[in-house]
Amino acid sequence: MKPKRIISLLVCLLLVLSLSQLSAAASLPDVSGHWAEGKIHQLVELEAITGYPDGTFKPEDTITRAEFSSVMWGALGLDETGGETFTDIEDHWGQGRIEALITEGVIDAEVYNEEYMPDEPITRQEIAMMAIRVLDTNDVEEDIPFEDADQVGAEFYDYVVQAFNNEIITGYPDNTFSPEGTVSRAEAAVMAVRSLRIAGITEEVEIGDMVVHFIDVGQGDCILVETPCETYVLVDAGTRAAGDVVVSYLKDLGVDELKKVVATHEHADHVGGLISVYESPIEVITTYGSSYEHDTQTAEEFRALAKQHSTFKTPSALDALNLGCDHIEATFLHPYARAVGDLHYMNLVLNVEYNDFSVLLTGDAEIETEDSMRGNAPIYTYLPSQVLKVGHHGSRTSTSSDFLDAVNPEAAVIMVGEDNRYGHPHEETLVSLTEAGVEIYRTDEHGNIIVTTDGNTYNFDVAPYRYDPVVDPDPDTEPEPAPERININTASLEELQEIVHIGESRAQEIIEFRPFNSLDELDRISGIGPARLQDIKDEGIAHVE
């Protein structure tokens, strides 16, 4: 698993907030449903944390210098030592532990002068310093990309750089680090679990296989994530016509409850099939959807059923998707809070990690979204993945070479309908993937595609698709007949939807904006930019009379 969040090594191993004030048997009711619930309970099972005397954990409370020092002291297996390096720790419960860390070189006493202020919150830059001093590394190769890098204290700067280079710290969605910011107990618990393996103090625990099902629903997306804990997450479900196929697939697996449903965006080829899921006996606990509400009948029906049959949430970048399974982390990477854009830009992107394995589910994310994620330091660290679900069915509007460089996938899955009218996947995408050495899997070629991973290795249940570049056609071959053309000034609502990128909503807009003098004027229609306009022209169906 790639370390990726505000801090990591730091709170190393055991949020031993079982300092002297913590009780031994805590049910921790206040972490139920919390984004860090799985990791907190993992530490409980390891007897690394318990809770307060009232049985709570208080996950959003901050961790103090003394508490963090106790965590580091316990993690390193040190003995308490005598000494009075700081004037304000005499007779403090953590004195012997703090002194032991000073002796080990984990705490740099010169940074604090004569006072440690043990009961004050520890800052992010202090944690970066302690993490690097534990690792005993001195790899300062480049500056940090945070916009508030100039706010990092001079004595901490090299440590923060090293912590970033070693992926111990990342930052916030707004590309800041907040060096003087505090750290919550929940963040500490999550980073503790990651740190156990990063520091090499414990081996990764294997709990079974995670299975990712790329379900063939024709021209649409449908992905089922099956965790080792027998919890299920469904990401999209294809068109309305595919709904029965999805429900049957789930029933054949014995799925009677979906812990989470993720609707990446409200296009019919992603949410149409979810209507059947909500109307089936399968229970849905929580639905995550985009904040962009599409104005089609399918989208409105999906939204109504999702809110009727489940708890509906709209996540933002770096929000966690709690799957209720230790060792598995799912994180939304897009859109950012307060982001504004069209339906595809507001598409949800989800990263799912199981130990060292990662799969990136992009929905219909296009190059603008890809560039946004690449340009943000905290998000960028989540992008590298062994398996990439190719954006927008392999359209040329997605999967830029820069994005491929950032993700660096070994395999890519293209969810696409056989002989679809959009020409997906576009040749440019297939060329880019092939040139990058990425194995390609396609639902139009393979049908259902299943990836199984133990968190370390993974395997596909089918052989990869072999892409052969288009060659000059046989001169003796009869050319295919030209498709029937559609006059956008006279076509019906249904006829307009035969044009690439034109769904019900855009078809209605075209009718309202008539007459058009040229196809170029289609850029007045919501969501039709230069790339989509070129696709429409290349398809050769639409014309103006």
GUZA-951691 format. One record per residue (C-alpha): residue number from 1; residue in three letters; y, z, x. Coordinates in Angstrom, 2 decimals. Layout:
% GUZA-951691
SITE_NUM_ALA_Y_Z_X
...
//
This chain:
% GUZA-951691
SITE_1_MET_0.00_0.00_0.00
SITE_2_LYS_3.41_-0.85_1.37
SITE_3_PRO_5.80_2.14_1.66
SITE_4_LYS_8.79_1.33_-0.44
SITE_5_ARG_11.20_3.71_-1.85
SITE_6_ILE_14.07_5.94_-0.95
SITE_7_ILE_12.10_8.08_1.39
SITE_8_SER_8.62_8.30_2.50
SITE_9_LEU_7.23_10.02_5.49
SITE_10_LEU_9.70_12.71_5.06
SITE_11_VAL_8.36_14.76_2.39
SITE_12_CYS_5.18_14.13_3.98
SITE_13_LEU_2.13_15.34_2.51
SITE_14_LEU_2.37_18.01_0.16
SITE_15_LEU_5.38_18.87_-1.77
SITE_16_VAL_4.37_22.32_-0.93
SITE_17_LEU_6.78_23.65_-3.37
SITE_18_SER_4.17_26.28_-3.54
SITE_19_LEU_6.54_28.35_-1.50
SITE_20_SER_6.43_32.03_-2.20
SITE_21_GLN_7.89_31.56_-5.69
SITE_22_LEU_5.31_29.13_-7.11
SITE_23_SER_2.36_30.02_-9.26
SITE_24_ALA_-1.25_29.08_-8.75
SITE_25_ALA_-2.37_27.53_-11.98
SITE_26_ALA_0.15_25.29_-13.63
SITE_27_SER_-0.37_22.75_-16.36
SITE_28_LEU_2.99_21.16_-15.55
SITE_29_PRO_3.80_20.06_-19.11
SITE_30_ASP_7.20_18.77_-18.02
SITE_31_VAL_5.68_15.93_-15.99
SITE_32_SER_3.74_14.46_-18.92
SITE_33_GLY_4.97_10.89_-19.34
SITE_34_HIS_7.21_11.16_-16.29
SITE_35_TRP_7.37_8.08_-14.06
SITE_36_ALA_5.91_10.12_-11.18
SITE_37_GLU_3.23_11.86_-13.26
SITE_38_GLY_0.27_10.27_-11.49
SITE_39_LYS_1.45_11.15_-8.02
SITE_40_ILE_2.43_14.70_-9.00
SITE_41_HIS_-1.02_15.35_-10.45
SITE_42_GLN_-2.63_13.82_-7.40
SITE_43_LEU_-0.93_16.46_-5.29
SITE_44_VAL_-2.02_19.12_-7.77
SITE_45_GLU_-5.62_17.99_-7.31
SITE_46_LEU_-5.12_18.25_-3.56
SITE_47_GLU_-3.80_21.79_-4.13
SITE_48_ALA_-0.64_20.70_-2.39
SITE_49_ILE_1.60_21.76_-5.26
SITE_50_THR_1.20_24.03_-8.22
SITE_51_GLY_4.35_24.84_-10.13
SITE_52_TYR_6.75_27.58_-11.13
SITE_53_PRO_5.59_30.83_-12.73
SITE_54_ASP_6.38_29.39_-16.17
SITE_55_GLY_3.96_26.51_-15.50
SITE_56_THR_6.61_23.82_-15.05
SITE_57_PHE_7.36_21.58_-12.09
SITE_58_LYS_11.01_20.65_-12.73
SITE_59_PRO_10.58_17.11_-11.33
SITE_60_GLU_14.26_16.22_-11.45
SITE_61_ASP_15.45_19.31_-9.56
SITE_62_THR_16.60_18.73_-6.00
SITE_63_ILE_14.71_19.87_-2.94
SITE_64_THR_16.53_22.13_-0.47
SITE_65_ARG_16.50_22.15_3.31
SITE_66_ALA_14.30_25.25_3.38
SITE_67_GLU_11.86_23.82_0.85
SITE_68_PHE_11.67_20.54_2.71
SITE_69_SER_11.23_22.35_5.98
SITE_70_SER_8.35_24.26_4.41
SITE_71_VAL_6.77_20.98_3.34
SITE_72_MET_7.03_19.56_6.85
SITE_73_TRP_5.85_22.79_8.41
SITE_74_GLY_2.79_22.93_6.16
SITE_75_ALA_2.05_19.24_6.61
SITE_76_LEU_2.02_19.56_10.38
SITE_77_GLY_-0.17_22.66_10.28
SITE_78_LEU_2.23_24.76_12.30
SITE_79_ASP_2.39_28.53_12.67
SITE_80_GLU_5.56_30.44_11.95
SITE_81_THR_7.49_31.31_15.09
SITE_82_GLY_10.20_33.80_15.91
SITE_83_GLY_13.75_33.05_16.88
SITE_84_GLU_17.28_33.03_15.51
SITE_85_THR_18.57_29.54_16.26
SITE_86_PHE_20.77_29.54_13.15
SITE_87_THR_22.90_32.49_12.15
SITE_88_ASP_22.27_32.02_8.43
SITE_89_ILE_18.46_32.06_8.36
SITE_90_GLU_17.86_35.63_9.55
SITE_91_ASP_15.51_37.33_7.09
SITE_92_HIS_15.30_34.12_5.03
SITE_93_TRP_11.79_33.42_3.65
SITE_94_GLY_11.71_30.11_5.55
SITE_95_GLN_12.97_31.38_8.90
SITE_96_GLY_9.66_31.22_10.77
SITE_97_ARG_8.92_27.73_9.42
SITE_98_ILE_12.34_26.37_10.31
SITE_99_GLU_12.07_27.81_13.81
SITE_100_ALA_8.63_26.22_14.23
SITE_101_LEU_10.08_22.79_13.36
SITE_102_ILE_12.88_23.30_15.86
SITE_103_THR_10.30_24.11_18.53
SITE_104_GLU_8.33_20.95_17.62
SITE_105_GLY_11.46_18.82_17.81
SITE_106_VAL_11.37_17.86_14.11
SITE_107_ILE_14.69_19.59_13.41
SITE_108_ASP_17.52_18.74_15.79
SITE_109_ALA_19.40_22.05_15.92
SITE_110_GLU_22.41_20.42_17.59
SITE_111_VAL_23.12_18.39_14.45
SITE_112_TYR_23.67_21.59_12.47
SITE_113_ASN_25.54_23.65_15.05
SITE_114_GLU_25.00_27.31_14.18
SITE_115_GLU_24.31_27.14_10.43
SITE_116_TYR_21.41_25.41_8.65
SITE_117_MET_22.41_26.29_5.07
SITE_118_PRO_18.73_26.53_4.06
SITE_119_ASP_19.30_26.78_0.31
SITE_120_GLU_21.53_23.71_0.10
SITE_121_PRO_20.03_20.33_-0.90
SITE_122_ILE_18.78_18.23_1.99
SITE_123_THR_20.34_14.75_2.20
SITE_124_ARG_18.68_11.37_2.50
SITE_125_GLN_19.96_10.79_6.00
SITE_126_GLU_18.60_14.17_7.13
SITE_127_ILE_15.21_13.26_5.70
SITE_128_ALA_15.32_9.93_7.55
SITE_129_MET_16.03_11.82_10.77
SITE_130_MET_13.18_14.28_10.31
SITE_131_ALA_10.76_11.52_9.34
SITE_132_ILE_11.50_9.53_12.48
SITE_133_ARG_11.34_12.62_14.72
SITE_134_VAL_7.88_13.33_13.26
SITE_135_LEU_6.80_9.75_13.95
SITE_136_ASP_8.22_9.93_17.47
SITE_137_THR_9.38_6.30_17.36
SITE_138_ASN_12.43_4.75_18.98
SITE_139_ASP_12.44_1.25_17.50
SITE_140_VAL_16.10_0.38_16.89
SITE_141_GLU_16.16_-3.40_16.49
SITE_142_GLU_18.79_-4.21_13.89
SITE_143_ASP_21.42_-2.77_11.61
SITE_144_ILE_20.77_-1.58_8.08
SITE_145_PRO_21.82_-3.90_5.23
SITE_146_PHE_23.20_-1.23_2.89
SITE_147_GLU_26.72_-1.70_1.61
SITE_148_ASP_27.49_1.94_2.36
SITE_149_ALA_26.06_1.83_5.89
SITE_150_ASP_29.46_2.90_7.23
SITE_151_GLN_29.02_6.22_5.43
SITE_152_VAL_25.96_7.18_7.47
SITE_153_GLY_26.82_9.92_9.94
SITE_154_ALA_26.97_8.83_13.56
SITE_155_GLU_24.30_11.36_14.55
SITE_156_PHE_21.96_9.98_11.87
SITE_157_TYR_22.61_6.25_12.16
SITE_158_ASP_19.84_5.30_14.60
SITE_159_TYR_17.36_7.38_12.61
SITE_160_VAL_18.31_5.64_9.38
SITE_161_VAL_17.98_2.23_11.08
SITE_162_GLN_14.52_3.13_12.36
SITE_163_ALA_13.49_4.54_8.99
SITE_164_PHE_14.53_1.30_7.32
SITE_165_ASN_12.83_-0.88_9.95
SITE_166_ASN_9.64_1.13_9.47
SITE_167_GLU_9.93_0.82_5.67
SITE_168_ILE_10.28_4.57_5.28
SITE_169_ILE_13.50_4.21_3.34
SITE_170_THR_14.89_1.42_1.21
SITE_171_GLY_17.77_2.20_-1.11
SITE_172_TYR_19.11_1.73_-4.61
SITE_173_PRO_19.32_-1.38_-6.82
SITE_174_ASP_23.04_-1.72_-6.03
SITE_175_ASN_22.10_-2.14_-2.35
SITE_176_THR_23.36_1.28_-1.30
SITE_177_PHE_21.57_4.12_0.47
SITE_178_SER_23.74_7.10_-0.49
SITE_179_PRO_23.20_8.87_2.84
SITE_180_GLU_24.66_12.14_1.53
SITE_181_GLY_22.64_11.93_-1.67
SITE_182_THR_19.98_14.42_-2.62
SITE_183_VAL_16.24_14.02_-3.28
SITE_184_SER_14.41_15.13_-6.42
SITE_185_ARG_11.06_16.89_-6.46
SITE_186_ALA_9.56_13.86_-8.21
SITE_187_GLU_10.75_11.49_-5.48
SITE_188_ALA_9.38_13.93_-2.95
SITE_189_ALA_5.98_14.00_-4.68
SITE_190_VAL_5.72_10.21_-4.77
SITE_191_MET_6.73_9.85_-1.14
SITE_192_ALA_4.37_12.66_-0.17
SITE_193_VAL_1.37_10.77_-1.51
SITE_194_ARG_2.45_7.64_0.37
SITE_195_SER_3.14_9.64_3.51
SITE_196_LEU_-0.33_11.10_3.69
SITE_197_ARG_-1.72_7.74_4.70
SITE_198_ILE_1.33_6.43_6.56
SITE_199_ALA_1.17_9.37_8.94
SITE_200_GLY_-2.59_8.86_9.41
SITE_201_ILE_-3.26_12.43_8.37
SITE_202_THR_-5.63_11.48_5.59
SITE_203_GLU_-7.65_8.42_4.65
SITE_204_GLU_-7.08_6.42_1.49
SITE_205_VAL_-9.18_7.60_-1.43
SITE_206_GLU_-11.18_4.92_-3.20
SITE_207_ILE_-11.45_5.43_-6.95
SITE_208_GLY_-12.93_2.10_-8.04
SITE_209_ASP_-11.78_-1.45_-8.61
SITE_210_MET_-8.64_-2.78_-10.21
SITE_211_VAL_-9.18_-6.06_-12.05
SITE_212_VAL_-6.42_-8.53_-12.86
SITE_213_HIS_-7.32_-11.02_-15.58
SITE_214_PHE_-5.26_-14.22_-15.79
SITE_215_ILE_-6.26_-15.26_-19.29
SITE_216_ASP_-6.17_-18.96_-20.11
SITE_217_VAL_-3.87_-19.36_-23.11
SITE_218_GLY_-2.86_-22.96_-22.44
SITE_219_GLN_0.84_-23.50_-21.75
SITE_220_GLY_1.80_-19.85_-21.54
SITE_221_ASP_1.29_-16.57_-19.67
SITE_222_CYS_-1.17_-13.77_-20.37
SITE_223_ILE_-2.23_-11.24_-17.73
SITE_224_LEU_-4.33_-8.13_-18.25
SITE_225_VAL_-4.33_-5.41_-15.58
SITE_226_GLU_-7.42_-3.21_-15.79
SITE_227_THR_-7.06_-0.07_-13.68
SITE_228_PRO_-9.89_1.95_-12.10
SITE_229_CYS_-8.97_4.70_-14.56
SITE_230_GLU_-9.89_2.43_-17.49
SITE_231_THR_-6.31_2.05_-18.64
SITE_232_TYR_-5.02_-1.39_-19.56
SITE_233_VAL_-1.68_-3.17_-19.27
SITE_234_LEU_-1.09_-6.51_-20.97
SITE_235_VAL_1.69_-8.73_-19.59
SITE_236_ASP_2.61_-11.45_-22.14
SITE_237_ALA_0.09_-13.09_-24.47
SITE_238_GLY_0.86_-16.81_-24.71
SITE_239_THR_1.85_-18.61_-27.90
SITE_240_ARG_1.21_-17.49_-31.46
SITE_241_ALA_-1.76_-19.89_-31.57
SITE_242_ALA_-3.28_-18.09_-28.57
SITE_243_GLY_-3.12_-14.67_-30.24
SITE_244_ASP_-6.69_-14.73_-31.56
SITE_245_VAL_-7.96_-15.80_-28.11
SITE_246_VAL_-6.21_-12.83_-26.51
SITE_247_VAL_-7.45_-10.33_-29.08
SITE_248_SER_-11.02_-11.62_-28.72
SITE_249_TYR_-10.81_-11.37_-24.94
SITE_250_LEU_-9.63_-7.77_-25.20
SITE_251_LYS_-12.34_-6.85_-27.70
SITE_252_ASP_-15.03_-8.41_-25.50
SITE_253_LEU_-13.90_-6.07_-22.71
SITE_254_GLY_-14.07_-3.11_-25.08
SITE_255_VAL_-10.32_-2.55_-25.00
SITE_256_ASP_-9.21_-0.45_-27.96
SITE_257_GLU_-5.96_0.81_-26.43
SITE_258_LEU_-3.26_-0.82_-24.33
SITE_259_LYS_-1.35_1.86_-22.47
SITE_260_LYS_1.47_-0.61_-21.80
SITE_261_VAL_2.49_-4.05_-22.99
SITE_262_VAL_5.08_-5.95_-20.95
SITE_263_ALA_6.87_-8.86_-22.61
SITE_264_THR_8.62_-10.60_-19.73
SITE_265_HIS_10.97_-12.48_-22.08
SITE_266_GLU_11.02_-13.67_-25.67
SITE_267_HIS_10.03_-17.31_-25.35
SITE_268_ALA_7.25_-18.19_-27.77
SITE_269_ASP_4.77_-19.05_-24.99
SITE_270_HIS_4.99_-15.47_-23.75
SITE_271_VAL_5.40_-13.26_-26.85
SITE_272_GLY_3.91_-15.37_-29.65
SITE_273_GLY_0.39_-14.12_-29.02
SITE_274_LEU_1.56_-10.50_-28.96
SITE_275_ILE_2.07_-10.73_-32.71
SITE_276_SER_-1.70_-10.92_-33.17
SITE_277_VAL_-2.20_-8.05_-30.73
SITE_278_TYR_0.07_-5.74_-32.72
SITE_279_GLU_-1.58_-6.81_-35.98
SITE_280_SER_-5.06_-6.09_-34.57
SITE_281_PRO_-6.81_-2.70_-34.50
SITE_282_ILE_-5.93_-2.40_-30.78
SITE_283_GLU_-3.47_0.48_-30.28
SITE_284_VAL_-0.39_-0.18_-28.17
SITE_285_ILE_1.30_2.92_-26.73
SITE_286_THR_4.46_1.52_-25.11
SITE_287_THR_6.06_-1.93_-25.03
SITE_288_TYR_8.53_-2.98_-22.36
SITE_289_GLY_10.76_-5.92_-23.21
SITE_290_SER_13.82_-7.72_-21.91
SITE_291_SER_17.24_-6.65_-23.17
SITE_292_TYR_17.95_-10.32_-23.97
SITE_293_GLU_17.10_-10.80_-27.63
SITE_294_HIS_16.16_-14.40_-28.40
SITE_295_ASP_17.23_-15.74_-31.81
SITE_296_THR_13.99_-17.37_-32.96
SITE_297_GLN_11.65_-16.35_-35.73
SITE_298_THR_8.82_-15.71_-33.26
SITE_299_ALA_11.01_-13.49_-31.08
SITE_300_GLU_12.32_-11.52_-34.04
SITE_301_GLU_8.84_-10.99_-35.43
SITE_302_PHE_7.54_-9.87_-32.03
SITE_303_ARG_10.39_-7.40_-31.63
SITE_304_ALA_9.92_-5.94_-35.11
SITE_305_LEU_6.16_-5.45_-34.66
SITE_306_ALA_6.58_-4.01_-31.15
SITE_307_LYS_8.98_-1.37_-32.45
SITE_308_GLN_6.79_-0.68_-35.47
SITE_309_HIS_3.52_-0.27_-33.56
SITE_310_SER_4.68_1.18_-30.24
SITE_311_THR_7.51_2.83_-28.37
SITE_312_PHE_9.87_0.05_-27.24
SITE_313_LYS_11.74_0.29_-23.92
SITE_314_THR_13.99_-2.02_-21.90
SITE_315_PRO_13.45_-1.34_-18.18
SITE_316_SER_15.67_-2.09_-15.19
SITE_317_ALA_14.93_-2.86_-11.55
SITE_318_LEU_13.11_-0.07_-9.69
SITE_319_ASP_11.98_1.60_-12.93
SITE_320_ALA_8.36_2.67_-12.57
SITE_321_LEU_5.65_1.68_-15.05
SITE_322_ASN_3.39_4.70_-15.24
SITE_323_LEU_-0.18_3.46_-15.59
SITE_324_GLY_-1.68_6.93_-15.59
SITE_325_CYS_-3.86_6.13_-12.59
SITE_326_ASP_-3.51_7.63_-9.12
SITE_327_HIS_-3.05_5.21_-6.22
SITE_328_ILE_-1.68_2.51_-8.50
SITE_329_GLU_2.06_1.92_-8.68
SITE_330_ALA_3.79_-0.58_-10.90
SITE_331_THR_7.50_-1.23_-10.45
SITE_332_PHE_9.95_-3.48_-12.26
SITE_333_LEU_11.97_-5.56_-9.81
SITE_334_HIS_14.30_-7.38_-12.20
SITE_335_PRO_16.70_-7.42_-13.99
SITE_336_TYR_19.15_-4.87_-12.65
SITE_337_ALA_20.84_-2.39_-14.95
SITE_338_ARG_23.85_-3.99_-16.66
SITE_339_ALA_22.73_-7.46_-15.55
SITE_340_VAL_23.92_-10.36_-17.70
SITE_341_GLY_22.36_-13.80_-17.90
SITE_342_ASP_20.29_-16.23_-19.92
SITE_343_LEU_16.78_-15.65_-21.24
SITE_344_HIS_15.09_-16.62_-17.98
SITE_345_TYR_17.47_-14.64_-15.77
SITE_346_MET_16.84_-11.49_-17.85
SITE_347_ASN_13.07_-12.05_-17.49
SITE_348_LEU_11.14_-8.95_-16.37
SITE_349_VAL_9.47_-9.13_-12.95
SITE_350_LEU_6.71_-6.61_-12.21
SITE_351_ASN_5.02_-5.59_-8.95
SITE_352_VAL_1.63_-3.86_-9.20
SITE_353_GLU_0.15_-2.14_-6.15
SITE_354_TYR_-3.22_-0.55_-5.58
SITE_355_ASN_-3.32_0.96_-2.11
SITE_356_ASP_-2.96_-2.03_0.25
SITE_357_PHE_-3.20_-4.70_-2.44
SITE_358_SER_-0.19_-6.06_-4.31
SITE_359_VAL_0.25_-8.64_-7.07
SITE_360_LEU_3.66_-9.96_-8.14
SITE_361_LEU_4.00_-10.99_-11.79
SITE_362_THR_7.12_-13.12_-12.22
SITE_363_GLY_7.01_-14.40_-15.79
SITE_364_ASP_9.45_-17.32_-15.99
SITE_365_ALA_11.70_-16.09_-13.18
SITE_366_GLU_13.65_-18.97_-11.69
SITE_367_ILE_15.37_-19.49_-8.35
SITE_368_GLU_18.50_-17.58_-9.39
SITE_369_THR_16.36_-14.53_-10.08
SITE_370_GLU_14.35_-15.04_-6.89
SITE_371_ASP_17.56_-15.18_-4.85
SITE_372_SER_18.84_-12.03_-6.55
SITE_373_MET_15.70_-10.10_-5.61
SITE_374_ARG_15.68_-11.44_-2.05
SITE_375_GLY_19.28_-10.44_-1.55
SITE_376_ASN_18.75_-6.80_-2.46
SITE_377_ALA_17.33_-4.60_0.29
SITE_378_PRO_15.47_-2.09_-1.95
SITE_379_ILE_13.91_-4.86_-4.06
SITE_380_TYR_13.09_-7.04_-1.06
SITE_381_THR_10.61_-4.49_0.27
SITE_382_TYR_8.54_-4.79_-2.91
SITE_383_LEU_8.19_-8.58_-2.76
SITE_384_PRO_5.43_-9.06_-0.14
SITE_385_SER_2.19_-9.49_-2.12
SITE_386_GLN_-1.24_-10.92_-1.52
SITE_387_VAL_-1.25_-12.60_-4.94
SITE_388_LEU_1.73_-14.29_-6.60
SITE_389_LYS_1.80_-15.30_-10.25
SITE_390_VAL_3.92_-18.43_-9.82
SITE_391_GLY_7.12_-18.40_-11.86
SITE_392_HIS_7.71_-20.62_-14.89
SITE_393_HIS_4.31_-22.34_-14.89
SITE_394_GLY_4.90_-24.03_-11.54
SITE_395_SER_8.22_-25.61_-12.49
SITE_396_ARG_10.46_-26.90_-9.71
SITE_397_THR_13.06_-24.44_-11.02
SITE_398_SER_11.04_-21.60_-9.46
SITE_399_THR_9.19_-20.71_-6.25
SITE_400_SER_11.77_-21.67_-3.65
SITE_401_SER_10.69_-21.84_-0.01
SITE_402_ASP_12.88_-18.81_0.74
SITE_403_PHE_11.14_-16.84_-2.00
SITE_404_LEU_7.73_-17.84_-0.68
SITE_405_ASP_8.79_-16.63_2.76
SITE_406_ALA_9.76_-13.27_1.27
SITE_407_VAL_6.59_-12.82_-0.79
SITE_408_ASN_4.30_-14.35_1.83
SITE_409_PRO_1.36_-14.63_-0.58
SITE_410_GLU_-2.18_-15.50_0.41
SITE_411_ALA_-2.99_-16.79_-3.08
SITE_412_ALA_-0.99_-18.05_-6.05
SITE_413_VAL_-1.96_-18.35_-9.71
SITE_414_ILE_-0.29_-21.00_-11.87
SITE_415_MET_-0.63_-20.39_-15.60
SITE_416_VAL_-0.28_-23.77_-17.23
SITE_417_GLY_-1.64_-25.85_-20.08
SITE_418_GLU_-3.80_-28.89_-19.47
SITE_419_ASP_-1.86_-32.18_-19.70
SITE_420_ASN_1.25_-30.32_-20.85
SITE_421_ARG_4.35_-32.32_-21.75
SITE_422_TYR_6.52_-30.59_-19.13
SITE_423_GLY_4.60_-32.02_-16.20
SITE_424_HIS_3.80_-28.50_-14.97
SITE_425_PRO_3.04_-27.68_-12.28
SITE_426_HIS_5.61_-29.88_-10.61
SITE_427_GLU_4.59_-31.59_-7.42
SITE_428_GLU_7.37_-29.91_-5.45
SITE_429_THR_5.81_-26.52_-6.21
SITE_430_LEU_2.31_-27.62_-5.24
SITE_431_VAL_3.66_-29.08_-1.99
SITE_432_SER_5.55_-25.87_-1.16
SITE_433_LEU_2.51_-23.70_-1.78
SITE_434_THR_0.22_-26.00_0.19
SITE_435_GLU_2.58_-26.24_3.15
SITE_436_ALA_2.85_-22.44_3.17
SITE_437_GLY_-0.94_-22.18_3.44
SITE_438_VAL_-1.27_-20.49_0.04
SITE_439_GLU_-4.52_-20.86_-1.90
SITE_440_ILE_-3.80_-22.22_-5.38
SITE_441_TYR_-5.52_-21.25_-8.63
SITE_442_ARG_-4.68_-22.92_-11.96
SITE_443_THR_-5.67_-21.94_-15.48
SITE_444_ASP_-5.65_-25.61_-16.55
SITE_445_GLU_-8.28_-26.29_-13.89
SITE_446_HIS_-10.25_-23.03_-13.83
SITE_447_GLY_-9.77_-21.49_-17.28
SITE_448_ASN_-9.73_-17.69_-17.04
SITE_449_ILE_-9.14_-16.41_-13.50
SITE_450_ILE_-10.19_-12.91_-12.46
SITE_451_VAL_-9.11_-11.06_-9.33
SITE_452_THR_-10.98_-7.91_-8.33
SITE_453_THR_-9.71_-5.50_-5.67
SITE_454_ASP_-10.77_-2.15_-4.26
SITE_455_GLY_-7.22_-1.59_-3.04
SITE_456_ASN_-8.01_-3.09_0.34
SITE_457_THR_-9.87_-6.39_-0.02
SITE_458_TYR_-9.80_-8.67_-3.04
SITE_459_ASN_-11.66_-11.67_-4.36
SITE_460_PHE_-11.26_-14.40_-6.99
SITE_461_ASP_-14.12_-15.30_-9.30
SITE_462_VAL_-13.45_-19.03_-8.81
SITE_463_ALA_-12.90_-21.32_-5.85
SITE_464_PRO_-9.31_-22.35_-5.11
SITE_465_TYR_-7.88_-25.58_-6.47
SITE_466_ARG_-7.59_-28.31_-3.86
SITE_467_TYR_-4.28_-30.11_-4.06
SITE_468_ASP_-4.26_-33.75_-3.00
SITE_469_PRO_-0.76_-35.21_-2.67
SITE_470_VAL_0.04_-38.12_-4.93
SITE_471_VAL_-0.77_-41.44_-3.26
SITE_472_ASP_0.40_-44.94_-4.10
SITE_473_PRO_-1.30_-46.06_-7.32
SITE_474_ASP_-3.90_-48.78_-7.32
SITE_475_PRO_-1.98_-52.00_-7.95
SITE_476_ASP_-4.74_-53.13_-10.29
SITE_477_THR_-4.40_-50.03_-12.46
SITE_478_GLU_-2.72_-50.58_-15.76
SITE_479_PRO_0.47_-48.46_-16.06
SITE_480_GLU_0.50_-45.75_-18.70
SITE_481_PRO_2.46_-46.65_-21.82
SITE_482_ALA_6.00_-45.28_-21.92
SITE_483_PRO_6.37_-42.19_-24.13
SITE_484_GLU_8.10_-42.55_-27.47
SITE_485_ARG_11.82_-41.89_-27.00
SITE_486_ILE_13.83_-39.34_-28.95
SITE_487_ASN_17.45_-39.96_-29.92
SITE_488_ILE_19.06_-36.53_-29.71
SITE_489_ASN_21.75_-37.57_-32.21
SITE_490_THR_19.30_-38.30_-35.02
SITE_491_ALA_16.05_-36.46_-34.20
SITE_492_SER_14.77_-33.69_-36.46
SITE_493_LEU_14.45_-30.07_-35.37
SITE_494_GLU_10.74_-30.58_-34.71
SITE_495_GLU_11.23_-33.86_-32.82
SITE_496_LEU_13.84_-32.33_-30.54
SITE_497_GLN_11.32_-29.67_-29.51
SITE_498_GLU_9.16_-32.39_-28.01
SITE_499_ILE_11.74_-32.67_-25.22
SITE_500_VAL_11.12_-30.58_-22.10
SITE_501_HIS_13.00_-27.24_-22.10
SITE_502_ILE_14.00_-27.64_-25.75
SITE_503_GLY_12.67_-24.92_-28.00
SITE_504_GLU_13.62_-24.01_-31.53
SITE_505_SER_16.88_-22.27_-30.60
SITE_506_ARG_18.15_-25.04_-28.32
SITE_507_ALA_17.09_-27.71_-30.82
SITE_508_GLN_19.23_-25.99_-33.44
SITE_509_GLU_22.17_-25.92_-31.02
SITE_510_ILE_21.78_-29.64_-30.33
SITE_511_ILE_21.96_-30.36_-34.03
SITE_512_GLU_25.08_-28.21_-34.36
SITE_513_PHE_26.84_-29.88_-31.39
SITE_514_ARG_26.13_-33.49_-32.43
SITE_515_PRO_27.13_-36.19_-31.72
SITE_516_PHE_26.54_-36.53_-27.97
SITE_517_ASN_27.94_-39.41_-25.92
SITE_518_SER_25.45_-38.96_-23.07
SITE_519_LEU_22.59_-36.73_-21.96
SITE_520_ASP_24.97_-35.10_-19.47
SITE_521_GLU_26.66_-33.36_-22.39
SITE_522_LEU_23.49_-31.31_-22.94
SITE_523_ASP_24.91_-28.91_-20.37
SITE_524_ARG_26.85_-27.49_-23.33
SITE_525_ILE_23.58_-26.10_-24.69
SITE_526_SER_22.72_-22.49_-23.77
SITE_527_GLY_20.39_-22.25_-20.79
SITE_528_ILE_20.54_-25.92_-19.80
SITE_529_GLY_21.87_-26.14_-16.27
SITE_530_PRO_21.68_-28.91_-13.66
SITE_531_ALA_17.97_-28.39_-12.87
SITE_532_ARG_16.82_-28.43_-16.50
SITE_533_LEU_19.11_-31.32_-17.32
SITE_534_GLN_17.51_-33.29_-14.48
SITE_535_ASP_14.04_-32.42_-15.85
SITE_536_ILE_15.08_-33.78_-19.24
SITE_537_LYS_16.28_-37.01_-17.67
SITE_538_ASP_13.19_-37.33_-15.47
SITE_539_GLU_10.90_-36.91_-18.46
SITE_540_GLY_12.37_-40.09_-19.90
SITE_541_ILE_11.96_-39.13_-23.56
SITE_542_ALA_15.46_-38.05_-24.56
SITE_543_HIS_18.22_-40.62_-24.96
SITE_544_VAL_21.50_-41.13_-26.78
SITE_545_GLU_22.38_-43.88_-29.25
//
